[in-house]
Amino acid sequence: MPLAWAHINRNRDKSDRFYPIERAVAEAVGKDVLPVSEDPGKLVQLLNGVAGKVDDFLNYGIRDFNTYEVNGASLKAILSPVADCLDGFRAFAASLRA
């Protein structure tokens, strides 16, 4: 890496909130040794946007995986007909697990 770019990477590492995890993994087993499925540093980066996807599903609808267009109703819209009787819905949902 050219010396001119070294300060950019050093600053990026300090601002990346997951850098301590990546550094600990790199010190323990080496950099890019583990597959992504076993590397905690990479897994935590993949989970970064999950909360927004869950919020989308709950409030705005189901999205197509490829186009991100809404192609189904949100959980809030689905449960709106039983919103006044959630105890009955809870009993129904619990009975499915039995």
TADABEL-V407511 format. One record per residue. N is the residue number from 0. SS is DSSP state (A for helix, B for strand, O for the rest). PSI is psi in whole degrees, -180 to 180 (NA if undefined). D_FIRST is the distance of its C-alpha to the first C-alpha in Angstrom with 2 decimals. Layout:
<<N,SS,PSI,D_FIRST> <N,SS,PSI,D_FIRST>>
//
This chain:
<<0,O,135,0.00> <1,O,146,3.78> <2,A,-31,6.35> <3,A,-28,8.35> <4,A,-9,6.91> <5,A,-41,7.08> <6,A,-30,10.81> <7,A,-47,11.05> <8,A,-38,9.91> <9,A,-42,12.12> <10,A,-36,14.90> <11,A,-43,14.74> <12,A,-36,15.23> <13,A,-31,18.14> <14,A,-17,19.75> <15,O,117,19.62> <16,O,-16,22.99> <17,O,1,22.21> <18,A,-40,19.23> <19,A,-35,21.69> <20,A,-46,22.89> <21,A,-41,19.52> <22,A,-41,18.71> <23,A,-41,22.21> <24,A,-43,21.91> <25,A,-38,18.61> <26,A,-33,20.39> <27,A,-46,23.57> <28,A,-10,22.66> <29,O,158,18.93> <30,O,134,16.33> <31,O,34,17.53> <32,O,-44,20.53> <33,O,147,23.28> <34,O,158,24.44> <35,A,-37,24.32> <36,A,-16,28.07> <37,A,0,27.73> <38,O,109,24.56> <39,A,-35,25.82> <40,A,-40,22.55> <41,A,-37,22.43> <42,A,-40,26.21> <43,A,-31,26.37> <44,A,-36,23.99> <45,A,-30,26.34> <46,A,-3,29.33> <47,A,-37,28.10> <48,A,9,30.27> <49,A,-38,33.26> <50,A,-39,35.43> <51,A,-36,35.39> <52,A,-39,36.39> <53,A,-43,39.21> <54,A,-41,40.39> <55,A,-47,40.45> <56,A,-44,42.57> <57,A,-38,44.93> <58,A,-25,45.54> <59,O,-18,44.60> <60,O,170,44.97> <61,B,138,43.39> <62,B,146,40.60> <63,O,138,39.94> <64,O,-37,36.81> <65,O,-39,35.64> <66,O,-13,36.93> <67,O,17,37.18> <68,O,145,40.68> <69,B,124,43.30> <70,B,17,45.55> <71,B,165,47.56> <72,O,155,49.20> <73,O,162,47.67> <74,A,-34,49.01> <75,A,-43,50.66> <76,A,-37,52.51> <77,A,-39,53.50> <78,A,-4,54.94> <79,A,-34,56.65> <80,A,-26,59.98> <81,A,18,60.26> <82,A,-31,58.84> <83,A,-11,62.31> <84,A,59,62.86> <85,A,-23,59.64> <86,A,-40,61.65> <87,A,-40,63.08> <88,A,-41,59.68> <89,A,-42,58.33> <90,A,-42,61.31> <91,A,-47,60.68> <92,A,-39,56.99> <93,A,-34,57.91> <94,A,-26,60.62> <95,A,-26,58.13> <96,A,-20,56.37> <97,O,NA,59.66>>
//
